[in-house]
Amino acid sequence: MTPIPPKPPSRPDKVSLWRYMRLFRQDILSAQPAKLYRAWMAEFRTPFFRSYLANDPDLVKRVLKDRPEDFPKSDRVGAGLRPLLGDSVFLTNGETWKRQRRIIDPAFEGGRLRDTFPAMWAAGEAAVDRFGRAGQGGPFDVEPETSHAAADVIFRTLFSIPIEHEIAREVFDQFKAHQRTQPILNLAAFLRGPRWMPRFFKAETKRTAREIRALITRLTRDRMAEIAAGTAPDDLATKIMTTADPLTGERFDTAEMVDQVAIFFLAGHETSASALAWTLYLMAMYPDWQDKVAEEARALEGGCDFKVMSELKLSRDVFREALRLYPPVPMMVRETACPEKMRGRAAPVGSQVVLSPWHLHRHTRLWDNPDGFDPARWATENGKTCQRDAYIPFSSGPRVCTGAGFAMVEGPLLLSMLLRRYRLRAVEGRVPVPVAHLTVRSREGIWLQLEPRSP
């Protein structure tokens, strides 16, 4: 019998609001009912707000592509993440967001991916060595190793420093402490209020956010000085900090750049680490697919050359399928700026609209074999249709993740580099249970066994 990748249990269809809030704080995935995997829309009412989870592809398209300005980012999420992210591009709306994207986007255009590839390759080689050391003693948790690898990629491509750099290492260590204390939504998800309203963050959440931002401030100020002296390396940070808004001529000041670096680290490190860890687990579950990716990875023997990415087609399909089953950001929250009617139901101004990649990617009325692992689906008519209409691991439309192209190089590359060197095996009795912290992780880690492949 073909194994089915793990997914969390669902709650009963009806629970009290208090019980739901408690479940939500613990893990938003298992707090949802099973019917969301087949429903086109679900309405959820509380004394504080109305929420509509939209799985209908037409509704998703309306919110993300057709009328995004009528569905701005909800501060119910922003309030919970603001201690770390400030006013970063992930949380802003309107003209502020547009200005930020005009400055940031040029750094992630196609040509820049080629420029950052050597740094990404070097981080991959370092990850191969670390995995080898971690696997020498028997089964090990791959999540810390994928976090290490993804953080290394970010620091090398953003600031031209490896993870071993003093400040980079401290940011990484503080972020590990931060992510486990920060629920994906806090009290602000239920109680709307002004920014000054207490959010009841844990003391550790506030402390680690302060530490991370202080360290990023040091990196940013140092880079500002290097730019002024004409000695700055040509990396992503320099590109962003020297890019002027084409409409106003303004550049990011230090405080604004700290906000953006914080989201680059969160989005580029935490999400990539989650995606790579789950992809490696799937490879251990499906050794036939693993061997195919390893065979394809022989293309890497030619050394660091961006052209090799065109040869890693299977690795890309495998990574894409892992993003379908385990989207790092399981839910996105928007808000109605004007009265809406959705599938015949009236949604007043201020209603919460939840787009759930987790449920949309596994929707039983859209996908063939929705809970199964099948990288070949992307060549089928159903797969092509769903990729267009029901696949949003990086969001979609104007607010699509700036680093989507970056991630689709990084993930397949690191996957290929690791499987070229090692064979992964699942550990009996250690089936990971997905939970949502800042991203989709495993409740007790993702444990694998590693052995070197024959040359």
MARMI-372740 format. One record per residue (C-alpha): residue number from 1; residue in three letters; y, z, x. Coordinates in nm, 2 decimals, padded with zeros to 4 digits. Example, Ala and Ser with C-alpha at 12.3 -4.5 7.8 and 13.67 -1.06 7.14 Angstrom:
2
  nr rest      v      w      u
   1  ALA -00.45  00.78  01.23
   2  SER -00.11  00.71  01.37
This chain:
455
  nr rest      v      w      u
   1  MET  00.00  00.00  00.00
   2  THR  00.34 -00.09  00.13
   3  PRO  00.55  00.22  00.20
   4  ILE  00.87  00.28  00.01
   5  PRO  01.18  00.40  00.21
   6  PRO  01.28  00.75  00.11
   7  LYS  01.55  00.83 -00.14
   8  PRO  01.67  01.16 -00.28
   9  PRO  01.55  01.30 -00.61
  10  SER  01.78  01.26 -00.91
  11  ARG  01.90  01.54 -01.13
  12  PRO  01.82  01.57 -01.50
  13  ASP  02.03  01.35 -01.73
  14  LYS  02.22  01.65 -01.88
  15  VAL  02.35  01.95 -01.68
  16  SER  02.65  02.18 -01.73
  17  LEU  02.98  02.10 -01.56
  18  TRP  02.94  02.41 -01.34
  19  ARG  02.59  02.31 -01.24
  20  TYR  02.71  01.96 -01.17
  21  MET  03.00  02.08 -00.95
  22  ARG  02.76  02.30 -00.75
  23  LEU  02.52  02.01 -00.70
  24  PHE  02.81  01.78 -00.61
  25  ARG  02.93  02.01 -00.34
  26  GLN  02.58  02.02 -00.19
  27  ASP  02.50  01.65 -00.20
  28  ILE  02.65  01.38 -00.42
  29  LEU  02.34  01.17 -00.41
  30  SER  02.09  01.41 -00.57
  31  ALA  02.36  01.53 -00.80
  32  GLN  02.34  01.20 -00.99
  33  PRO  02.10  01.11 -01.28
  34  ALA  01.83  00.84 -01.23
  35  LYS  01.99  00.63 -01.51
  36  LEU  02.26  00.52 -01.27
  37  TYR  02.02  00.29 -01.10
  38  ARG  02.00  00.08 -01.41
  39  ALA  02.32  00.14 -01.60
  40  TRP  02.61 -00.10 -01.59
  41  MET  02.86  00.18 -01.63
  42  ALA  02.86  00.55 -01.69
  43  GLU  03.14  00.77 -01.83
  44  PHE  03.18  01.13 -01.72
  45  ARG  03.43  01.36 -01.88
  46  THR  03.55  01.69 -01.76
  47  PRO  03.84  01.91 -01.87
  48  PHE  04.03  01.77 -01.58
  49  PHE  03.97  01.40 -01.57
  50  ARG  03.76  01.11 -01.68
  51  SER  03.54  00.93 -01.44
  52  TYR  03.37  00.59 -01.48
  53  LEU  03.10  00.48 -01.24
  54  ALA  03.09  00.10 -01.24
  55  ASN  02.78 -00.10 -01.15
  56  ASP  02.88 -00.41 -01.34
  57  PRO  02.95 -00.68 -01.08
  58  ASP  03.24 -00.80 -01.29
  59  LEU  03.40 -00.46 -01.29
  60  VAL  03.35 -00.42 -00.92
  61  LYS  03.51 -00.75 -00.87
  62  ARG  03.81 -00.66 -01.09
  63  VAL  03.87 -00.33 -00.90
  64  LEU  03.82 -00.46 -00.54
  65  LYS  03.92 -00.83 -00.55
  66  ASP  04.10 -00.94 -00.86
  67  ARG  04.35 -00.65 -00.92
  68  PRO  04.32 -00.40 -00.63
  69  GLU  04.68 -00.28 -00.67
  70  ASP  04.60 -00.16 -01.02
  71  PHE  04.32  00.05 -00.88
  72  PRO  04.47  00.24 -00.58
  73  LYS  04.27  00.48 -00.36
  74  SER  04.23  00.81 -00.54
  75  ASP  04.38  01.12 -00.37
  76  ARG  04.08  01.31 -00.51
  77  VAL  03.91  01.19 -00.19
  78  GLY  04.21  01.18  00.03
  79  ALA  04.30  01.54 -00.03
  80  GLY  03.97  01.64  00.11
  81  LEU  03.99  01.43  00.42
  82  ARG  04.36  01.46  00.50
  83  PRO  04.33  01.76  00.75
  84  LEU  04.15  01.51  00.98
  85  LEU  04.28  01.17  00.88
  86  GLY  04.64  01.25  00.79
  87  ASP  04.81  00.94  00.65
  88  SER  04.57  00.69  00.80
  89  VAL  04.51  00.34  00.66
  90  PHE  04.19  00.48  00.49
  91  LEU  04.40  00.70  00.26
  92  THR  04.73  00.53  00.20
  93  ASN  04.82  00.29 -00.08
  94  GLY  05.10  00.04 -00.16
  95  GLU  05.36 -00.07  00.09
  96  THR  05.25  00.19  00.35
  97  TRP  04.90  00.06  00.35
  98  LYS  05.01 -00.30  00.37
  99  ARG  05.23 -00.22  00.67
 100  GLN  04.95 -00.04  00.85
 101  ARG  04.71 -00.33  00.79
 102  ARG  04.96 -00.58  00.92
 103  ILE  04.97 -00.39  01.25
 104  ILE  04.59 -00.31  01.27
 105  ASP  04.42 -00.62  01.16
 106  PRO  04.51 -00.85  01.45
 107  ALA  04.32 -00.62  01.69
 108  PHE  04.00 -00.69  01.50
 109  GLU  04.02 -01.06  01.46
 110  GLY  03.73 -01.28  01.58
 111  GLY  03.86 -01.34  01.93
 112  ARG  03.90 -00.97  02.00
 113  LEU  03.53 -00.91  01.92
 114  ARG  03.44 -01.13  02.22
 115  ASP  03.69 -00.93  02.43
 116  THR  03.53 -00.60  02.34
 117  PHE  03.17 -00.72  02.38
 118  PRO  03.13 -00.62  02.75
 119  ALA  03.23 -00.26  02.66
 120  MET  02.99 -00.26  02.37
 121  TRP  02.71 -00.39  02.59
 122  ALA  02.78 -00.12  02.85
 123  ALA  02.75  00.14  02.58
 124  GLY  02.43 -00.01  02.47
 125  GLU  02.28  00.01  02.82
 126  ALA  02.38  00.37  02.84
 127  ALA  02.22  00.44  02.50
 128  VAL  01.89  00.28  02.61
 129  ASP  01.88  00.52  02.91
 130  ARG  01.97  00.83  02.69
 131  PHE  01.70  00.74  02.43
 132  GLY  01.45  00.71  02.71
 133  ARG  01.53  01.06  02.84
 134  ALA  01.53  01.20  02.48
 135  GLY  01.19  01.06  02.40
 136  GLN  01.01  01.18  02.71
 137  GLY  00.92  01.52  02.56
 138  GLY  00.77  01.39  02.24
 139  PRO  00.92  01.35  01.89
 140  PHE  01.30  01.38  01.88
 141  ASP  01.58  01.36  01.63
 142  VAL  01.75  01.02  01.67
 143  GLU  02.06  01.11  01.47
 144  PRO  02.23  01.29  01.76
 145  GLU  02.14  01.00  01.99
 146  THR  02.29  00.73  01.75
 147  SER  02.60  00.95  01.71
 148  HIS  02.63  00.96  02.09
 149  ALA  02.58  00.59  02.12
 150  ALA  02.83  00.50  01.85
 151  ALA  03.09  00.74  01.99
 152  ASP  03.05  00.58  02.33
 153  VAL  03.11  00.24  02.18
 154  ILE  03.43  00.35  02.01
 155  PHE  03.57  00.52  02.32
 156  ARG  03.49  00.23  02.55
 157  THR  03.63 -00.03  02.32
 158  LEU  03.93  00.17  02.20
 159  PHE  04.04  00.35  02.51
 160  SER  03.83  00.20  02.79
 161  ILE  03.67  00.54  02.86
 162  PRO  03.30  00.63  02.84
 163  ILE  03.18  00.92  02.63
 164  GLU  03.14  01.12  02.96
 165  HIS  03.52  01.13  02.99
 166  GLU  03.64  01.49  02.94
 167  ILE  03.85  01.43  02.63
 168  ALA  03.61  01.18  02.48
 169  ARG  03.33  01.43  02.52
 170  GLU  03.53  01.71  02.36
 171  VAL  03.63  01.50  02.06
 172  PHE  03.27  01.41  02.01
 173  ASP  03.16  01.78  02.03
 174  GLN  03.43  01.89  01.79
 175  PHE  03.34  01.61  01.55
 176  LYS  02.98  01.72  01.53
 177  ALA  03.10  02.06  01.42
 178  HIS  03.34  01.91  01.18
 179  GLN  03.11  01.67  00.99
 180  ARG  02.87  01.94  00.88
 181  THR  03.14  02.16  00.74
 182  GLN  03.32  01.89  00.54
 183  PRO  03.18  01.79  00.20
 184  ILE  03.25  01.43  00.10
 185  LEU  03.47  01.57 -00.18
 186  ASN  03.62  01.92 -00.21
 187  LEU  03.79  02.10 -00.50
 188  ALA  04.06  01.83 -00.52
 189  ALA  03.79  01.60 -00.66
 190  PHE  03.80  01.80 -00.98
 191  LEU  04.14  01.96 -00.99
 192  ARG  04.43  01.72 -00.96
 193  GLY  04.75  01.86 -00.81
 194  PRO  05.03  01.81 -00.56
 195  ARG  04.97  01.80 -00.19
 196  TRP  05.08  02.17 -00.15
 197  MET  04.81  02.29 -00.38
 198  PRO  04.55  02.49 -00.19
 199  ARG  04.23  02.29 -00.12
 200  PHE  04.01  02.59 -00.01
 201  PHE  03.88  02.42  00.31
 202  LYS  03.65  02.62  00.52
 203  ALA  03.81  02.78  00.82
 204  GLU  03.58  02.58  01.05
 205  THR  03.68  02.25  00.88
 206  LYS  04.05  02.32  00.94
 207  ARG  03.99  02.44  01.30
 208  THR  03.79  02.14  01.41
 209  ALA  04.03  01.90  01.25
 210  ARG  04.32  02.05  01.44
 211  GLU  04.12  02.04  01.77
 212  ILE  04.02  01.67  01.72
 213  ARG  04.38  01.57  01.63
 214  ALA  04.52  01.75  01.93
 215  LEU  04.28  01.58  02.17
 216  ILE  04.35  01.24  02.01
 217  THR  04.72  01.31  02.05
 218  ARG  04.67  01.36  02.43
 219  LEU  04.49  01.03  02.45
 220  THR  04.76  00.85  02.25
 221  ARG  05.05  00.99  02.45
 222  ASP  04.88  00.90  02.78
 223  ARG  04.83  00.55  02.66
 224  MET  05.19  00.52  02.54
 225  ALA  05.29  00.62  02.90
 226  GLU  05.06  00.36  03.05
 227  ILE  05.20  00.09  02.82
 228  ALA  05.55  00.18  02.93
 229  ALA  05.45  00.17  03.29
 230  GLY  05.27 -00.17  03.25
 231  THR  04.93 -00.02  03.36
 232  ALA  04.75  00.00  03.03
 233  PRO  04.41 -00.17  03.00
 234  ASP  04.37 -00.46  02.75
 235  ASP  04.16 -00.27  02.49
 236  LEU  04.19 -00.21  02.11
 237  ALA  04.43  00.09  02.15
 238  THR  04.67 -00.11  02.36
 239  LYS  04.65 -00.41  02.12
 240  ILE  04.73 -00.19  01.82
 241  MET  05.00  00.01  01.99
 242  THR  05.18 -00.30  02.12
 243  THR  05.16 -00.50  01.79
 244  ALA  05.48 -00.50  01.58
 245  ASP  05.48 -00.54  01.21
 246  PRO  05.57 -00.91  01.16
 247  LEU  05.79 -00.81  00.86
 248  THR  05.99 -00.52  01.00
 249  GLY  05.93 -00.54  01.38
 250  GLU  05.82 -00.17  01.38
 251  ARG  05.53 -00.03  01.58
 252  PHE  05.33  00.28  01.53
 253  ASP  05.48  00.59  01.68
 254  THR  05.25  00.85  01.84
 255  ALA  05.20  01.05  01.51
 256  GLU  05.11  00.74  01.32
 257  MET  04.87  00.62  01.59
 258  VAL  04.69  00.96  01.59
 259  ASP  04.62  00.91  01.22
 260  GLN  04.48  00.56  01.28
 261  VAL  04.27  00.67  01.58
 262  ALA  04.12  00.95  01.37
 263  ILE  04.00  00.70  01.11
 264  PHE  03.88  00.46  01.37
 265  PHE  03.66  00.73  01.51
 266  LEU  03.54  00.84  01.17
 267  ALA  03.47  00.49  01.04
 268  GLY  03.36  00.34  01.37
 269  HIS  03.15  00.63  01.49
 270  GLU  03.02  00.82  01.20
 271  THR  02.93  00.52  00.98
 272  SER  02.78  00.32  01.27
 273  ALA  02.57  00.62  01.38
 274  SER  02.44  00.67  01.02
 275  ALA  02.35  00.30  00.99
 276  LEU  02.17  00.27  01.32
 277  ALA  01.97  00.59  01.27
 278  TRP  01.84  00.47  00.93
 279  THR  01.77  00.12  01.08
 280  LEU  01.56  00.28  01.35
 281  TYR  01.36  00.48  01.10
 282  LEU  01.29  00.17  00.90
 283  MET  01.17  00.00  01.21
 284  ALA  00.93  00.29  01.27
 285  MET  00.81  00.26  00.91
 286  TYR  00.75 -00.12  00.93
 287  PRO  00.60 -00.19  01.28
 288  ASP  00.55 -00.56  01.20
 289  TRP  00.92 -00.61  01.15
 290  GLN  00.99 -00.39  01.46
 291  ASP  00.78 -00.62  01.68
 292  LYS  00.96 -00.93  01.54
 293  VAL  01.30 -00.78  01.63
 294  ALA  01.17 -00.68  01.97
 295  GLU  01.04 -01.04  02.03
 296  GLU  01.38 -01.19  01.93
 297  ALA  01.55 -00.94  02.16
 298  ARG  01.41 -01.12  02.46
 299  ALA  01.73 -01.33  02.42
 300  LEU  01.91 -01.04  02.58
 301  GLU  01.74 -01.11  02.92
 302  GLY  02.02 -01.35  03.00
 303  GLY  02.27 -01.06  03.04
 304  CYS  02.60 -00.98  02.88
 305  ASP  02.72 -01.29  02.69
 306  PHE  02.87 -01.28  02.35
 307  LYS  02.69 -01.61  02.26
 308  VAL  02.36 -01.41  02.24
 309  MET  02.47 -01.27  01.90
 310  SER  02.40 -01.61  01.75
 311  GLU  02.04 -01.57  01.85
 312  LEU  01.99 -01.22  01.70
 313  LYS  01.95 -01.35  01.34
 314  LEU  01.65 -01.13  01.25
 315  SER  01.82 -00.82  01.39
 316  ARG  02.12 -00.90  01.18
 317  ASP  01.91 -00.93  00.86
 318  VAL  01.73 -00.61  00.94
 319  PHE  02.05 -00.43  00.99
 320  ARG  02.20 -00.58  00.68
 321  GLU  01.90 -00.46  00.48
 322  ALA  01.93 -00.11  00.62
 323  LEU  02.30 -00.11  00.51
 324  ARG  02.18 -00.20  00.16
 325  LEU  01.93  00.08  00.14
 326  TYR  02.14  00.34  00.32
 327  PRO  02.51  00.25  00.29
 328  PRO  02.69  00.49  00.52
 329  VAL  02.97  00.55  00.26
 330  PRO  02.77  00.60 -00.06
 331  MET  03.07  00.61 -00.30
 332  MET  03.43  00.48 -00.31
 333  VAL  03.68  00.63 -00.55
 334  ARG  03.97  00.44 -00.71
 335  GLU  04.22  00.54 -00.98
 336  THR  04.36  00.35 -01.28
 337  ALA  04.73  00.29 -01.24
 338  CYS  04.76  00.15 -01.59
 339  PRO  04.55  00.18 -01.91
 340  GLU  04.22 -00.01 -01.88
 341  LYS  03.94 -00.12 -02.10
 342  MET  03.60 -00.13 -01.92
 343  ARG  03.30 -00.25 -02.11
 344  GLY  03.47 -00.17 -02.44
 345  ARG  03.57  00.18 -02.34
 346  ALA  03.94  00.29 -02.30
 347  ALA  04.02  00.43 -01.96
 348  PRO  04.36  00.60 -01.96
 349  VAL  04.60  00.61 -01.66
 350  GLY  04.47  00.84 -01.39
 351  SER  04.11  00.79 -01.47
 352  GLN  03.87  00.79 -01.17
 353  VAL  03.67  00.47 -01.11
 354  VAL  03.37  00.53 -00.88
 355  LEU  03.21  00.23 -00.71
 356  SER  02.88  00.34 -00.57
 357  PRO  02.72  00.12 -00.30
 358  TRP  02.43  00.36 -00.31
 359  HIS  02.35  00.28 -00.67
 360  LEU  02.48 -00.08 -00.68
 361  HIS  02.26 -00.18 -00.38
 362  ARG  01.95 -00.04 -00.56
 363  HIS  02.03 -00.15 -00.91
 364  THR  01.71 -00.24 -01.09
 365  ARG  01.87 -00.51 -01.31
 366  LEU  02.03 -00.69 -01.01
 367  TRP  01.79 -00.68 -00.71
 368  ASP  01.44 -00.80 -00.67
 369  ASN  01.23 -00.50 -00.53
 370  PRO  01.55 -00.28 -00.52
 371  ASP  01.39  00.02 -00.34
 372  GLY  01.18 -00.19 -00.10
 373  PHE  01.26 -00.29  00.26
 374  ASP  01.26 -00.67  00.28
 375  PRO  01.49 -00.83  00.54
 376  ALA  01.37 -01.17  00.42
 377  ARG  01.54 -01.12  00.09
 378  TRP  01.87 -01.26  00.23
 379  ALA  01.72 -01.61  00.24
 380  THR  01.62 -01.60 -00.13
 381  GLU  01.83 -01.70 -00.42
 382  ASN  01.84 -01.34 -00.56
 383  GLY  01.94 -01.21 -00.22
 384  LYS  02.22 -01.46 -00.18
 385  THR  02.35 -01.39 -00.53
 386  CYS  02.34 -01.01 -00.48
 387  GLN  02.50 -01.03 -00.14
 388  ARG  02.79 -01.21 -00.30
 389  ASP  02.81 -00.99 -00.62
 390  ALA  02.65 -00.66 -00.55
 391  TYR  02.66 -00.58 -00.18
 392  ILE  02.96 -00.38 -00.06
 393  PRO  02.87 -00.16  00.24
 394  PHE  03.21 -00.23  00.39
 395  SER  03.39 -00.25  00.05
 396  SER  03.54 -00.59 -00.05
 397  GLY  03.86 -00.77 -00.12
 398  PRO  04.19 -00.69  00.06
 399  ARG  04.07 -00.33  00.14
 400  VAL  03.75 -00.45  00.31
 401  CYS  03.68 -00.24  00.62
 402  THR  03.88 -00.38  00.91
 403  GLY  03.59 -00.31  01.14
 404  ALA  03.32 -00.49  00.93
 405  GLY  03.28 -00.77  01.18
 406  PHE  03.28 -00.52  01.47
 407  ALA  03.00 -00.32  01.30
 408  MET  02.79 -00.64  01.24
 409  VAL  02.80 -00.70  01.62
 410  GLU  02.75 -00.34  01.73
 411  GLY  02.46 -00.26  01.50
 412  PRO  02.23 -00.56  01.57
 413  LEU  02.31 -00.55  01.94
 414  LEU  02.22 -00.18  01.99
 415  LEU  01.91 -00.23  01.77
 416  SER  01.79 -00.52  01.98
 417  MET  01.86 -00.35  02.31
 418  LEU  01.67 -00.04  02.20
 419  LEU  01.37 -00.22  02.05
 420  ARG  01.35 -00.45  02.35
 421  ARG  01.27 -00.15  02.57
 422  TYR  01.09  00.09  02.33
 423  ARG  00.84  00.11  02.05
 424  LEU  00.93  00.35  01.78
 425  ARG  00.68  00.54  01.56
 426  ALA  00.73  00.77  01.26
 427  VAL  00.63  01.13  01.29
 428  GLU  00.37  01.24  01.04
 429  GLY  00.50  01.50  00.80
 430  ARG  00.87  01.44  00.89
 431  VAL  01.00  01.21  00.61
 432  PRO  01.38  01.22  00.62
 433  VAL  01.56  01.31  00.29
 434  PRO  01.90  01.13  00.26
 435  VAL  02.20  01.34  00.18
 436  ALA  02.57  01.27  00.18
 437  HIS  02.80  01.46  00.41
 438  LEU  03.08  01.25  00.54
 439  THR  02.82  00.97  00.55
 440  VAL  02.46  00.93  00.44
 441  ARG  02.25  01.14  00.68
 442  SER  01.92  01.31  00.67
 443  ARG  01.89  01.67  00.55
 444  GLU  01.68  01.77  00.85
 445  GLY  01.73  01.48  01.10
 446  ILE  01.54  01.16  01.15
 447  TRP  01.25  01.23  01.38
 448  LEU  01.07  00.96  01.57
 449  GLN  00.84  00.91  01.87
 450  LEU  00.93  00.67  02.14
 451  GLU  00.72  00.49  02.40
 452  PRO  00.82  00.22  02.65
 453  ARG  00.72 -00.14  02.58
 454  SER  00.53 -00.33  02.83
 455  PRO  00.74 -00.56  03.04
